[in-house]
C-alpha cells in the first residue's frame, strides 16, 4: 500500500480548550488512513440484492464517527472521563473492524486516560483524533465515490 | 422419525436478537445472519434488549455487545440465565476487549461464545455458525 507522508504542525491555538492541528499539505490524502485490505475483506459478505455492503458500512461509520468524535471533544472539555472512555471504546471497535487503524489507536490511548492525566495531554490526543478522523473520513469518502462510479 | 423432522424444524425459531449500540456492528452482524436466512431483531442498547426479552423469548440465539449504555451484555446474559423461558437461548458476546478475565466472566455468566473485535468476515461467520449450532445442545440440556 502506498504511503504518503503528511507532516502537520500543531499551532499553539487552543480552540474550545483543545489543541488544533492543521495539515501542512491539506491537498494530499495519504493512503494509510484506512487499511483497504481489512475493508475489502467484507466483499465476501456482499448480499445478492445489488446493494453494496462496503458503501453501507462506510456511510454508517462516517455518520457515527463524526458524532462520537464530537462527543469525545465535549466530554474532554467537561472532564467527563467515564463518558469519554465509553465513547472512545465504542469508536475503537468499529474503527478497528473497518481498518481505520490510526483512529482506533488514538481511541485506545484515550481509553487509558483518566482524571490523573493533565487536560493538555487529553487535549492533544483529542486533537490528534480529530485530525486522523478527518483523514480517514476523506479516504473513506474517496473509496465510497469510487465504488459508486 | 422422518415425519417428525419438518415439524421440529418449524418449531425452531429462525430469529436472532442482536444488541449493539454501534450501527456498523449491528449492520455487519445483521448482514451475516440474513445470509444464513435468519430474521434479526435489533436493539440499540442494553435496556432496549432487556425490554424485548421481557416479552419475547422466541429467539434461536442472541448476539450482544459487551459495552452498551444502560445495561452491559454480561448483565443481559445473567438475566437470561435467571429466566426459565430464556435459559435455552445461546448467547454470544462481542467485545473490543481481549482480556481473559472478561472472557471468563462472560462464560461463567452463561455465554457460550465470545467474539473479539476486530474480527474478519470469516471469524464472524464461523462464530455465528458455532453459536447457532450450539442452540440444539443447550435446548437438550434445558
Interface residues (C-beta under 8 A of the other chain):
Chain A: X38 X41 X42 X44 X45 X47 X53 X56 X57 X60 X61 X63 X64 X86 X89 X90 X92 X93 X94 X96 X97 X98 X104
Chain B: X21 X22 X23 X24 X25 X27 X28 X31 X32 X34 X35 X67 X69 X96 X117 X118 X119 X120 X121 X122 X124 X125
